[in-house]
Amino acid sequence: VLNRISDKWAILIVVALWAVVIAVADMNWPQHMGPQNALIEALGNLV
């Protein structure tokens, strides 16, 4: 299957999945470790 998918798409899928993992981890971040949704808010400020 991976032979049929170009490297560009494979990298794009990995980056997208990694972004989802980071976003979910940020939303579920424990309060005692720092503010929740800090990464999402920082990205929102850039846009």
C-alpha positions as CSV (number, residue, x, y, z in Angstrom):
1,V,0.0,0.0,0.0
2,L,2.8,2.5,0.9
3,N,4.5,1.9,-2.4
4,R,1.4,3.3,-4.2
5,I,1.3,6.4,-2.0
6,S,3.8,9.1,-2.8
7,D,6.2,10.2,-0.1
8,K,4.6,13.6,-0.1
9,W,1.2,12.2,1.0
10,A,2.8,9.8,3.5
11,I,4.6,12.8,5.2
12,L,1.4,14.8,5.1
13,I,-0.6,12.1,6.8
14,V,2.0,11.7,9.5
15,V,2.1,15.4,10.1
16,A,-1.7,15.6,10.2
17,L,-1.9,12.7,12.7
18,W,0.8,14.2,14.9
19,A,-1.1,17.5,14.9
20,V,-4.2,15.8,16.0
21,V,-2.4,14.0,18.8
22,I,-0.8,17.2,20.0
23,A,-4.2,19.0,19.9
24,V,-6.0,16.3,21.9
25,A,-3.1,16.2,24.4
26,D,-3.3,20.0,24.8
27,M,-7.1,19.9,25.4
28,N,-6.7,17.1,28.0
29,W,-3.7,18.8,29.7
30,P,-3.8,18.5,33.5
31,Q,-4.4,21.9,35.1
32,H,-1.5,21.4,37.6
33,M,0.9,21.2,34.6
34,G,-0.1,24.6,33.3
35,P,-3.0,26.2,31.5
36,Q,-5.2,24.0,29.2
37,N,-5.5,24.9,25.4
38,A,-2.3,27.0,25.6
39,L,-1.1,25.7,22.2
40,I,-4.5,26.2,20.5
41,E,-4.7,29.8,21.8
42,A,-1.2,30.5,20.7
43,L,-2.0,29.2,17.2
44,G,-5.2,31.3,17.2
45,N,-3.2,34.4,18.0
46,L,-0.9,33.8,15.0
47,V,-3.8,33.6,12.6
